């Protein structure tokens, strides 16, 4: 795409779109090219159907997805509305013949973008990619068995989505707080063709948390975080004891004592201590006193 800001290196406010494939790492070397062909077919056909010329947008290949920037002269509502509808319908059509359906995570944000001979850059690009790769987007796509999830930045929702428009229904978006590397941000999530998703039970990964580490706090406030952690710890303890947890009433007073520790967290239930005990870690050279 010819861009008149190339020489000056000036930033222009553009719509940035990040598209990622679900579990792309599980495709083998023979399957991945076909997966990539489907992604491009879905997106490029949708551009034509929405009346957006392919030569008017910038597209970068990302291996398992595509990074797009759309100049300001093209209405953002057209991409949020008609283009997203066509992407969803094209994706559903592609998936009719697939045993393992292709799932896409799409994110959008408007912000300053710089173009050079190798592509685009800027904080707007970084944020858009983070939204598409967020744990909320990933888990919504899986938990709801959806073909497509759309994430939009808080500013894009306030400035464009909230006003509604053709194929844009703000009531079908749900807000979530995300802990990104750059800090906490708000974002809005939408599953095309469905009511506003229930994001409460979803537990986003904390930045830099190792795989298999402690349960992350879910979106939905401290109460939801404690409830989810309590359930996860009880399930792990039950698995270690070789029994099944029945959490229908949240009470297990007749069962054996449960102990679960993770880092600095220790959970003890239904225990009577007959003598002084030590709970916690000892650091430094101070001797432990039981």
C-alpha positions as CSV (number, residue, x, y, z in Angstrom):
1,X,0.0,0.0,0.0
2,X,1.3,3.4,-0.9
3,X,1.4,5.6,2.2
4,X,2.1,9.3,2.0
5,X,3.6,9.2,5.6
6,X,6.4,6.8,4.6
7,X,9.0,9.4,3.9
8,X,8.2,11.8,6.7
9,X,7.9,9.0,9.2
10,X,4.8,10.6,10.7
11,X,2.3,8.7,12.7
12,X,-1.3,8.6,11.3
13,X,-4.4,7.6,13.3
14,X,-5.5,4.4,11.7
15,X,-7.6,1.4,12.6
16,X,-5.4,-1.6,13.6
17,X,-6.7,-5.1,13.3
18,X,-4.9,-8.2,14.6
19,X,-6.1,-11.6,13.5
20,X,-4.8,-14.8,15.2
21,X,-5.7,-18.4,14.7
22,X,-6.7,-20.6,17.6
23,X,-4.1,-23.1,18.7
24,X,-1.9,-22.5,15.6
25,X,0.9,-24.4,17.2
26,X,-1.1,-27.6,17.0
27,X,-1.1,-27.5,13.2
28,X,1.7,-29.6,11.6
29,X,3.9,-28.4,8.8
30,X,1.5,-29.9,6.1
31,X,-1.6,-28.4,7.7
32,X,-0.3,-24.9,8.4
33,X,-0.2,-23.7,4.8
34,X,-3.9,-24.7,4.3
35,X,-4.8,-23.0,7.6
36,X,-3.1,-19.8,6.4
37,X,-4.9,-20.0,3.0
38,X,-8.2,-20.2,4.8
39,X,-7.4,-17.1,6.9
40,X,-6.5,-15.0,3.9
41,X,-9.5,-16.3,2.0
42,X,-11.9,-15.4,4.8
43,X,-10.4,-11.9,5.3
44,X,-9.8,-10.8,1.7
45,X,-13.3,-12.0,0.6
46,X,-14.8,-10.0,3.5
47,X,-12.9,-6.9,2.4
48,X,-14.4,-7.3,-1.1
49,X,-17.9,-7.9,0.3
50,X,-17.6,-4.9,2.5
51,X,-16.6,-2.7,-0.4
52,X,-13.1,-2.1,1.0
53,X,-10.5,-2.3,-1.8
54,X,-7.6,-4.7,-1.0
55,X,-5.1,-2.1,-2.2
56,X,-6.4,0.5,0.3
57,X,-5.4,-1.5,3.4
58,X,-2.0,-2.6,4.7
59,X,-1.7,-6.3,5.5
60,X,1.3,-8.0,7.1
61,X,1.7,-11.8,7.4
62,X,2.3,-13.1,11.0
63,X,2.6,-16.8,10.3
64,X,-0.4,-17.8,12.3
65,X,-2.4,-14.6,11.6
66,X,-2.5,-11.3,9.9
67,X,-1.9,-7.7,11.0
68,X,-3.9,-5.0,9.2
69,X,-4.1,-1.2,9.3
70,X,-6.9,0.7,7.6
71,X,-6.4,4.4,6.8
72,X,-8.7,7.0,8.3
73,X,-10.6,7.7,5.1
74,X,-12.4,4.4,5.5
75,X,-15.1,4.5,8.1
76,X,-14.3,2.4,11.2
77,X,-18.0,1.5,11.4
78,X,-17.7,-0.4,8.1
79,X,-15.0,-2.6,9.5
80,X,-16.7,-3.1,12.9
81,X,-20.0,-3.7,11.3
82,X,-20.3,-5.1,7.8
83,X,-16.7,-6.4,7.5
84,X,-17.0,-8.4,10.8
85,X,-20.3,-9.9,9.7
86,X,-18.7,-11.1,6.4
87,X,-15.7,-12.4,8.2
88,X,-17.9,-14.4,10.5
89,X,-20.0,-15.8,7.7
90,X,-17.0,-16.7,5.5
91,X,-15.4,-18.4,8.5
92,X,-18.5,-20.5,9.2
93,X,-18.6,-21.5,5.5
94,X,-14.9,-22.6,5.6
95,X,-15.6,-24.6,8.8
96,X,-18.5,-26.6,7.3
97,X,-16.0,-29.0,5.7
98,X,-13.5,-29.2,8.5
99,X,-13.4,-31.8,11.3
100,X,-11.4,-29.3,13.4
101,X,-12.9,-25.9,12.8
102,X,-10.7,-22.9,12.4
103,X,-11.1,-20.4,15.2
104,X,-10.1,-16.7,14.9
105,X,-9.4,-14.1,17.5
106,X,-9.8,-10.6,16.1
107,X,-8.9,-7.4,17.9
108,X,-9.3,-3.7,16.9
109,X,-8.0,-0.4,18.2
110,X,-7.6,3.1,16.7
111,X,-4.4,4.9,17.4
112,X,-1.2,6.4,15.9
113,X,0.6,4.1,13.5
114,X,4.0,4.5,11.8
115,X,4.7,2.9,8.5
116,X,8.1,2.0,7.1
117,X,9.4,-0.3,4.4
118,X,9.0,-3.4,6.6
119,X,5.6,-2.7,8.0
120,X,3.8,-0.9,10.9
121,X,4.7,-0.1,14.5
122,X,3.5,1.9,17.5
123,X,1.8,1.4,20.8
124,X,-1.5,1.1,19.0
125,X,-0.2,-1.9,17.2
126,X,1.2,-3.4,20.4
127,X,-2.1,-3.0,22.2
128,X,-4.2,-4.5,19.4
129,X,-1.9,-7.6,19.3
130,X,-2.1,-7.9,23.1
131,X,-5.9,-7.9,23.0
132,X,-6.1,-10.6,20.3
133,X,-3.7,-12.7,22.3
134,X,-5.3,-12.1,25.7
135,X,-6.4,-15.0,27.9
136,X,-10.0,-13.7,27.9
137,X,-10.1,-13.9,24.1
138,X,-8.6,-17.3,24.1
139,X,-10.8,-18.8,26.8
140,X,-14.0,-17.2,25.4
141,X,-13.3,-18.8,22.1
142,X,-12.8,-22.2,23.6
143,X,-15.4,-22.1,26.4
144,X,-18.2,-20.9,24.1
145,X,-17.2,-23.2,21.2
146,X,-17.2,-20.2,19.0
147,X,-15.7,-19.6,15.5
148,X,-14.8,-16.0,16.2
149,X,-14.2,-13.6,19.1
150,X,-13.8,-9.9,18.7
151,X,-12.0,-7.7,21.2
152,X,-12.0,-3.9,21.0
153,X,-10.1,-1.4,23.0
154,X,-12.0,0.7,25.6
155,X,-11.5,3.9,23.6
156,X,-12.8,2.3,20.4
157,X,-15.9,1.0,22.3
158,X,-16.6,4.4,23.8
159,X,-15.9,6.4,20.6
160,X,-17.6,4.1,18.0
161,X,-19.2,0.9,19.3
162,X,-21.3,2.6,22.0
163,X,-23.1,4.7,19.5
164,X,-24.2,1.6,17.6
165,X,-24.8,1.5,13.8
166,X,-25.4,-1.0,11.0
167,X,-24.4,-4.5,12.3
168,X,-23.0,-2.9,15.5
169,X,-24.9,-3.7,18.7
170,X,-23.1,-2.3,21.8
171,X,-25.4,-4.4,24.1
172,X,-23.7,-7.5,22.8
173,X,-20.3,-6.5,24.1
174,X,-19.0,-7.3,27.6
175,X,-16.2,-5.4,29.4
176,X,-13.2,-7.0,31.1
177,X,-10.1,-5.8,32.8
178,X,-6.9,-7.2,31.4
179,X,-3.5,-7.4,33.1
180,X,-1.1,-6.8,30.2
181,X,2.7,-6.4,30.3
182,X,2.2,-2.6,30.0
183,X,-0.3,-2.5,32.9
184,X,-4.1,-3.0,33.4
185,X,-6.4,-2.0,30.6
186,X,-10.1,-2.3,29.8
187,X,-11.4,-4.1,26.7
188,X,-14.7,-5.2,25.3
189,X,-15.5,-8.6,23.9
190,X,-18.1,-9.8,21.4
191,X,-19.1,-13.2,20.0
192,X,-20.7,-12.4,16.6
193,X,-24.3,-13.7,16.4
194,X,-24.6,-14.2,20.1
195,X,-25.7,-12.2,23.2
196,X,-23.1,-10.4,25.3
197,X,-20.7,-13.1,26.7
198,X,-20.4,-13.8,30.4
199,X,-16.8,-13.0,31.2
200,X,-17.1,-13.4,35.0
201,X,-15.7,-17.0,35.4
202,X,-12.8,-16.5,33.1
203,X,-9.4,-16.3,34.7
204,X,-6.9,-14.4,32.6
205,X,-3.2,-15.3,32.8
206,X,-1.0,-13.0,34.7
207,X,1.8,-11.5,32.7
208,X,4.9,-13.8,32.8
209,X,3.1,-16.5,34.9
210,X,4.8,-19.8,34.3
211,X,2.7,-22.7,32.8
212,X,1.2,-24.8,35.6
213,X,1.6,-22.0,38.2
214,X,-0.9,-20.9,40.7
215,X,-4.4,-20.1,39.5
216,X,-4.7,-16.5,38.2
217,X,-7.4,-14.2,39.5
218,X,-10.5,-14.2,37.2
219,X,-12.2,-11.1,35.9
220,X,-15.0,-10.2,38.2
221,X,-13.5,-8.8,41.4
222,X,-11.9,-10.2,44.5
223,X,-14.9,-12.4,45.5
224,X,-14.8,-14.2,42.1
225,X,-11.0,-14.6,42.4
226,X,-11.3,-16.2,45.9
227,X,-14.1,-18.5,44.8
228,X,-12.2,-19.7,41.8
229,X,-9.0,-20.2,43.7
230,X,-10.9,-22.1,46.5
231,X,-12.5,-24.4,44.0
232,X,-9.2,-25.0,42.2
233,X,-7.4,-25.8,45.4
234,X,-10.1,-28.1,46.6
235,X,-10.1,-30.0,43.3
236,X,-6.3,-30.4,43.4
237,X,-6.5,-31.7,47.0
238,X,-9.2,-34.1,46.1
239,X,-7.3,-35.4,43.1
240,X,-4.2,-36.0,45.3
241,X,-6.4,-38.0,47.8
242,X,-7.9,-40.0,44.9
243,X,-11.5,-38.9,45.5
244,X,-14.0,-36.7,43.7
245,X,-15.1,-33.3,45.1
246,X,-18.8,-32.7,45.3
247,X,-19.0,-28.9,45.4
248,X,-22.8,-28.7,44.9
249,X,-23.2,-27.1,48.4
250,X,-19.6,-26.0,49.0
251,X,-19.5,-28.1,52.3
252,X,-17.3,-31.1,52.9
253,X,-17.3,-31.3,56.7
254,X,-17.4,-35.1,56.8
255,X,-14.5,-35.7,54.5
256,X,-10.8,-36.0,55.4
257,X,-8.8,-33.0,56.2
258,X,-7.5,-31.1,53.2
259,X,-4.2,-29.3,52.8
260,X,-3.1,-27.3,49.8
261,X,-0.1,-25.0,49.6
262,X,1.0,-22.9,46.6
263,X,3.8,-20.4,47.1
264,X,2.9,-18.3,50.1
265,X,-0.7,-19.5,50.1
266,X,-1.8,-22.3,52.5
267,X,-5.4,-23.6,52.8
268,X,-6.4,-25.8,55.8
269,X,-9.9,-27.1,56.3
270,X,-11.8,-29.0,59.0
271,X,-8.7,-29.5,61.1
272,X,-8.3,-29.6,64.9
273,X,-4.7,-29.0,66.1
274,X,-3.8,-30.8,69.4
275,X,-0.5,-29.0,69.8
276,X,1.3,-25.9,68.5
277,X,2.0,-26.1,64.8
278,X,4.0,-24.0,62.4
279,X,2.4,-22.8,59.2
280,X,4.4,-20.9,56.6
281,X,7.9,-20.5,55.4
282,X,11.1,-19.7,57.4
283,X,13.4,-17.3,55.7
284,X,16.9,-16.1,56.6
285,X,18.9,-17.6,59.5
286,X,16.1,-17.4,62.1
287,X,15.5,-20.9,63.6
288,X,11.9,-22.2,63.3
289,X,9.8,-22.4,66.4
290,X,7.1,-25.0,66.3
